[in-house]
């Protein structure tokens, strides 16, 4: 798989999680004795990606002090710290379109992803749309954004409610975007890819495509989901 720009976004309002008496940055929450970011790095490296930008907010020093420049893990880490709440799309746009290649992999820091990135990138390169969105089977009441696809996996809508459409899927916060998509991100104010940018691009007639994933793709942004994953991960190590 060809190397591309990789951005991990962990600067949102809920970027920390309470573990016991402490609030821990989500990238530092332990899973199987290793911080979540280390698991991200392992997954990305397995797909040939070794250069990562981290967009962080408060408690960024805890991540930086542990991982430094990433060389101990065989990657290059660049840190960008945000004080203002500009949303995940605002963070990416603030990097400057000129600093990004045409294809950029973007993921949220509190996702647990274990699917084939090479296949997702291959599909992305097969179309001329502005983005490829990782999608999974919907789970009742899990709060994930619903995405409806049409022919050839083209995204047709982002309903605000669960859909009975057989083509409806749940969004996974892992995307490959093209530079031109950033034209749909306003210069000011908080802006979200899923809530604002992707729907605006579809309404404007641009092509976005969904990539149904085979493998784990979970939001672990709550203590309950983290506990479920930790238990399952421990069992997999013991097997």
BAGU-751851 format. One line per field, with one value per residue (C-alpha): chain; residue number from 1; z, x, y. Coordinates in Angstrom, 3 decimals. Each point is the difference from the previous one (the first is absolute). Layout:
# residues N
kette <- (A ...)
nr <- (NUM ...)
zz <- (Z ...)
xx <- (X ...)
yy <- (Y ...)
***
This chain:
# residues 239
kette <- (A A A A A A A A A A A A A A A A A A A A A A A A A A A A A A A A A A A A A A A A A A A A A A A A A A A A A A A A A A A A A A A A A A A A A A A A A A A A A A A A A A A A A A A A A A A A A A A A A A A A A A A A A A A A A A A A A A A A A A A A A A A A A A A A A A A A A A A A A A A A A A A A A A A A A A A A A A A A A A A A A A A A A A A A A A A A A A A A A A A A A A A A A A A A A A A A A A A A A A A A A A A A A A A A A A A A A A A A A A A A A A A A A A A A A A A A A A A A A A A)
nr <- (1 2 3 4 5 6 7 8 9 10 11 12 13 14 15 16 17 18 19 20 21 22 23 24 25 26 27 28 29 30 31 32 33 34 35 36 37 38 39 40 41 42 43 44 45 46 47 48 49 50 51 52 53 54 55 56 57 58 59 60 61 62 63 64 65 66 67 68 69 70 71 72 73 74 75 76 77 78 79 80 81 82 83 84 85 86 87 88 89 90 91 92 93 94 95 96 97 98 99 100 101 102 103 104 105 106 107 108 109 110 111 112 113 114 115 116 117 118 119 120 121 122 123 124 125 126 127 128 129 130 131 132 133 134 135 136 137 138 139 140 141 142 143 144 145 146 147 148 149 150 151 152 153 154 155 156 157 158 159 160 161 162 163 164 165 166 167 168 169 170 171 172 173 174 175 176 177 178 179 180 181 182 183 184 185 186 187 188 189 190 191 192 193 194 195 196 197 198 199 200 201 202 203 204 205 206 207 208 209 210 211 212 213 214 215 216 217 218 219 220 221 222 223 224 225 226 227 228 229 230 231 232 233 234 235 236 237 238 239)
zz <- (0.000 -1.002 2.921 0.450 2.430 3.246 2.517 3.382 1.545 3.803 0.873 0.554 3.031 1.283 -0.583 3.541 1.838 3.723 1.134 3.753 1.538 -3.029 -3.329 -2.725 -3.608 -2.155 -2.025 3.250 1.340 0.537 -2.012 0.700 1.826 -2.903 -0.700 -2.691 -2.187 -0.039 -1.377 -2.655 -0.940 -0.333 -2.245 -2.185 -0.266 -1.109 -2.904 -0.860 1.648 2.158 -0.013 2.256 1.004 3.389 0.460 3.765 2.585 3.758 1.576 -3.192 2.121 1.401 -3.520 -1.112 3.091 -0.523 -3.772 -0.748 -3.736 -0.449 -0.967 2.750 -1.806 -3.480 -1.048 -0.317 2.168 -0.429 2.685 -0.539 3.078 -0.160 2.716 -1.844 -0.817 -3.797 -0.591 -1.705 -3.498 1.183 1.350 -3.323 -1.988 2.369 -1.128 -3.396 -3.179 -1.500 2.739 -0.777 -2.896 -2.032 2.127 3.801 2.493 2.941 3.127 3.374 2.982 1.844 -2.770 0.162 -3.586 -1.191 -3.638 -3.265 -0.718 -3.217 -1.441 1.070 -1.702 -3.136 -0.167 0.580 -2.922 -2.238 0.083 -0.375 2.975 2.691 2.755 0.961 3.283 1.983 0.846 2.105 0.754 2.199 3.656 1.642 2.179 -0.187 -1.102 -3.209 -2.982 -2.586 -3.598 -2.969 -3.150 -3.532 -3.059 -0.106 3.725 -0.662 3.132 -0.506 3.439 3.687 1.764 3.551 1.019 -0.322 -3.438 -1.141 -3.390 -0.686 -1.275 3.272 1.917 3.080 -0.459 1.362 0.761 -2.516 -3.313 -3.014 -1.269 -3.038 0.310 -1.890 2.806 2.226 -2.123 1.885 3.383 1.087 1.074 3.410 2.596 1.112 -2.862 -0.076 -2.953 0.699 1.128 -2.327 -2.766 -1.454 -0.140 -1.553 -2.688 -0.857 -0.170 -2.370 -2.320 0.733 0.139 3.282 0.318 2.789 0.766 2.074 2.217 0.970 3.395 3.206 -0.199 3.366 1.862 3.418 1.245 3.102 3.046 -0.788 -3.577 1.141 2.585 -2.618 -2.355 2.760 1.023 -3.581 -0.672 3.125 -1.125 -3.447 1.564 2.211 -2.873)
xx <- (0.000 1.346 0.816 -2.324 -0.546 -1.562 -1.782 -1.297 -2.487 -0.223 -0.757 -3.737 -2.106 0.054 3.669 0.585 -1.529 -0.272 1.847 -0.240 0.826 1.833 -0.963 2.130 0.358 -1.799 3.139 1.660 -2.709 1.530 -1.157 1.909 2.657 0.673 -1.392 -2.680 2.306 2.547 -2.689 -0.821 3.673 0.253 -3.078 1.233 3.529 -1.391 -1.578 3.263 -0.810 2.789 -0.535 -2.803 -1.294 -1.703 -2.542 -0.409 -1.597 0.447 2.313 2.032 3.167 -0.894 -0.020 3.132 2.014 -0.739 0.393 2.431 0.778 -1.245 3.407 -0.150 -3.040 1.466 -2.181 0.246 -2.436 -0.843 -2.045 -2.492 -1.765 -3.277 -1.374 -3.184 -2.827 -0.082 -1.275 1.756 -0.461 1.265 3.148 0.801 -0.666 2.213 2.961 -0.268 -1.058 3.423 1.621 -2.183 0.315 -3.109 -0.815 0.010 -1.034 -1.889 -1.121 -1.355 2.134 -2.643 -0.713 1.245 0.566 1.325 -1.009 1.953 1.173 1.693 -3.339 -1.645 2.739 -0.261 -3.730 0.621 2.408 -2.636 -2.357 0.220 -2.185 1.029 0.131 -0.270 -1.782 0.521 -3.390 -1.191 -3.237 -2.242 -0.492 -3.247 0.268 3.794 -0.215 2.003 -0.819 -2.133 1.214 -2.069 1.712 -1.350 1.383 3.772 0.211 -0.575 -1.225 -3.431 -1.019 0.819 -3.365 -0.370 -1.784 0.516 -1.078 -1.695 1.670 1.976 2.838 0.191 3.248 1.615 2.871 3.424 2.174 2.659 0.025 2.209 -0.592 1.134 1.286 -2.959 -2.339 1.483 -1.781 -3.137 1.569 -0.751 2.877 -1.539 -2.064 -0.084 -0.483 -0.388 0.682 -2.943 -2.533 0.918 2.538 -0.995 -3.746 0.790 2.140 -2.761 -2.611 2.290 0.041 3.501 0.767 0.859 0.301 -0.444 2.353 -1.667 2.722 0.669 1.634 -0.261 -1.067 -1.230 -0.544 1.594 -0.616 -1.948 1.171 -2.549 1.228 3.609 -0.661 -1.653 2.949 2.573 -1.669 -0.184 3.610 1.198 -1.836 1.588 3.471 -0.764 -1.345)
yy <- (0.000 3.399 2.294 2.958 2.832 -1.249 2.224 -1.174 2.417 0.032 3.586 -0.090 0.854 -3.585 -0.744 -1.338 -2.929 -0.557 -3.100 -0.421 3.362 1.375 1.513 -1.538 1.215 -2.542 -0.645 -1.093 -2.313 -3.468 -3.003 -3.181 1.996 2.394 3.491 0.193 2.102 -2.823 -2.306 2.617 0.179 -3.784 -0.108 2.845 -1.403 -3.356 1.909 1.750 3.339 1.408 3.785 1.242 3.420 0.171 2.791 0.332 2.264 0.144 -2.574 -0.199 -0.018 -3.425 -1.444 1.843 -0.943 -3.694 -0.283 2.853 0.012 -3.578 -1.400 -2.649 -1.417 0.374 2.953 3.767 1.946 3.670 1.770 2.802 1.366 1.918 2.267 0.987 -2.376 -0.020 -3.537 -2.884 1.443 3.377 -1.631 -1.640 3.169 2.004 -2.114 1.679 -1.774 0.640 -2.108 -3.017 -2.431 -0.708 -3.056 0.245 -2.653 1.516 -1.831 0.984 -0.908 -2.021 -2.491 -3.595 -1.079 -3.334 -0.302 -0.111 3.551 -1.100 -1.129 3.259 2.003 -2.166 0.723 3.711 0.118 -1.656 2.993 3.776 0.931 2.447 -2.599 -3.651 -0.696 -3.189 -1.526 -2.927 -1.780 2.130 -0.908 1.100 3.115 0.295 3.636 -0.412 2.208 -1.802 0.040 -1.182 -1.196 -0.278 -1.795 -0.621 0.871 3.689 1.773 1.537 1.272 0.423 -0.406 1.272 -3.176 -3.777 -1.192 -3.201 0.379 -3.209 2.182 1.954 -0.390 1.523 2.434 -0.898 3.060 -1.068 1.861 0.550 3.509 1.948 3.548 1.498 -1.109 2.714 2.637 -1.062 0.831 3.593 2.220 0.678 -1.836 -3.637 -2.430 -3.783 -2.265 -2.305 2.596 2.866 -0.606 -3.353 0.848 3.405 -1.627 -2.486 2.773 1.900 -2.999 -1.268 -3.682 -1.707 -3.754 -2.515 -2.866 -2.780 -1.409 -3.589 -0.007 1.972 3.628 1.227 3.238 -0.502 3.523 -1.056 -2.001 -2.719 -0.488 0.141 -2.703 -2.235 0.392 -0.550 -3.243 -1.240 1.012 -1.845 -3.135 0.204 0.170 -2.993 -2.101)
***
